[in-house]
Amino acid sequence: MTERQRAVTALAAAQWRLALALTAAMMAIYFGFVLLVAFAKPWLGILLRPGLSLGTLLGALVIVAAWALVWIYVRWANTHYDATVASLKDRSR
């Protein structure tokens, strides 16, 4: 295996590790919320202020968490992935 192939393989492995970690995080957040809805309905009905229950706040935070995880992936792709691909292209020329 050449050096370039090893670099591409390492980059692909890093991408998969990050993708799996972010997927696991999103699944834990989402299914944690669903389990709260299923088993802790009275707790989610607690009013934090008029018109805002704990369940509504947590539901919104699930959406915010999804956006944050997407931001983490995009940030990694823009800094690490794109830079590595560009350096591999430069080396091959």
N, C-alpha and C positions, 0 to 999 in steps of 0.2 A: 504494500500500500504506500502510495506516495505521500509526501508532506501535505500537499493540497487536499488529497482525499481524507487524510486524518483531520485536517482543519474543518472541512465540510462536515464530516461525521461528528466531530465535537460540537460544532455549531448546531447541528440538527438535534443532538442529544440535549444541549442546553435549552433549546427552544421547547422540546418536549417536556423537560423537567419543569420549566416555568409554566407552560400551558397546563400541565397536570396539577401543579400546585395551585394555580389560580382557579382551575375548575373545581378542585376539592374545596377550596375556600368558599367559592360561590355556592356549591352544593350544601356545605355545612350551614351557611347563613340562611339559605332559602329553606332547607328542610328543618332547620331549627325554628324558623318562623312558622312554618306549617305545623310543626309539632306543638308549638305554643297555641296556635289557633285551635288545634284538635283537643288539647288536654288542659289548657289554662285560659279558657274563655273569660271567666270572671276577672282574672288578673289583667287581661288585655283590655277589659272594659273600664279600668280605672281612669277617671278623668284627671288629666294633668292641669288643664285649664278649660274653661267653657268652650266646647266645640272641638277639643283635641284629646283623644283617648290615647292610652299607651299603645294600643294595637295599631292605631292610625300612624303614630309616630314611628313605631318599629317597621310597619309596612313601607313607609317612605324611606326609612334607613336601608331597607333591603335594596331598594332601587338605587339609592346613593352609593351603596357598597358595590353594586354591579358596575356603575360608572367608574368608581375608583379602581376597581380591578382591571377594567378595560384601559384606563389611563396608565396603570402600572405596566401593562403589556405593551402598549403603544410607546411609552417612554423607553422601555427596554429595547424594543425593536428599532426605534430611531437612534438610540445611542450605541448599543452593543451589536445587534444583528446587522444593521445597515453598514456600520463601520467595518465589520469583519468581512462582509460580502464585498465591499468596495476594495478592501486590501487584497482579498483573494483575486479579484478581477485585475487589479494592478500587477500582481505577481505573475499572472498568466500571460500578460502581454509582453 
